[in-house]
C-alpha cells in the first residue's frame, strides 16, 4: 500500500503514523536548534491530527509569521473563538 493515497478532489491523505513521526522529528530538531519555525510546523501536525489545543499551544511558541497567523486563524474557527477569529482575520488582511 502506498504511503499516500491521492483522493479525487486533490486532497492527500497521510497516515497518522507519518504525522506522529513528523512530530518526533520536529521535537528532535527543537532539541538541537532554537529555530522557532519548527514549533509552527509541529503545530500544523497537531492540527492535522485534530489536536487543536496542542496545535494552538505549539503555534504560540513559534515566530510570528504568515503561517502562524493563518494557523491560529483556522484554530480559532475550529474552536468557535469569535474574538481570536476576528483578531487573526485582521492580521491576515494586514499581511496581504
C-alpha positions in Angstrom: 0.0 0.0 0.0 1.3 3.4 -0.9 2.1 5.8 1.9 0.0 8.5 0.3 -3.5 8.0 -1.2 -4.5 10.6 -3.7 -8.2 11.5 -3.4 -10.3 12.7 -6.3 -10.6 16.2 -5.0 -6.9 16.9 -4.9 -6.6 16.1 -1.2 -3.8 13.9 0.1 -4.5 11.5 3.0 -1.4 11.0 5.1 -1.3 8.1 7.6 -1.4 9.1 11.3 1.8 7.3 11.9 3.6 9.6 9.4 2.3 12.7 11.2 3.4 11.3 14.5 6.9 10.6 13.0 7.0 14.2 11.8 6.2 15.4 15.3 9.0 13.3 16.7 11.4 14.7 14.1 10.4 18.3 15.0 10.9 17.5 18.7 14.4 16.3 17.9 15.2 19.4 15.8 13.9 21.7 18.5 16.3 20.0 21.0 19.2 20.7 18.6 18.3 24.3 17.5 16.5 27.4 18.6 14.7 27.8 15.3 11.1 28.7 16.3 9.7 27.8 12.9 9.8 24.2 13.9 7.1 24.9 16.5 4.8 26.1 13.7 5.5 23.0 11.7 4.8 20.8 14.7 1.6 22.8 15.3 0.5 22.0 11.8 1.0 18.3 12.5 -1.2 18.6 15.6 -3.8 20.4 13.6 -3.8 17.6 11.0 -4.5 15.2 13.9 -7.4 17.4 15.2 -5.5 18.2 18.4 -6.4 21.8 18.3 -5.4 22.8 21.9 -2.0 21.2 21.4 -1.7 23.0 18.0 -2.5 26.4 19.4 -0.1 25.9 22.4 2.7 24.9 20.0 1.9 27.6 17.4 2.2 30.3 20.1 5.7 29.2 20.8 6.7 29.9 17.2 7.8 33.0 15.3 5.2 35.5 14.2 4.9 34.5 10.5 2.1 34.5 8.0 1.9 30.7 8.5 1.5 31.1 12.3 -1.3 33.7 11.7 -3.1 31.6 9.2 -2.9 28.5 11.5 -4.1 30.5 14.5 -7.0 31.8 12.4 -8.1 28.3 11.4 -7.7 27.1 15.0 -10.0 30.0 16.2 -12.5 29.0 13.6 -12.4 25.3 14.7 -12.8 26.3 18.4 -15.6 28.8 17.7 -13.4 31.5 19.3 -15.0 34.6 17.8 -12.6 37.1 19.5 -9.5 35.4 18.2 -11.1 34.7 14.8 -11.6 38.4 14.3 -8.1 39.2 15.6 -6.3 36.8 13.3 -8.6 37.8 10.4 -7.4 41.4 10.8 -3.8 40.2 10.9 -4.4 38.2 7.7 -5.7 41.3 6.0 -2.7 43.3 7.1 -0.2 40.7 5.8 -1.9 40.5 2.3 
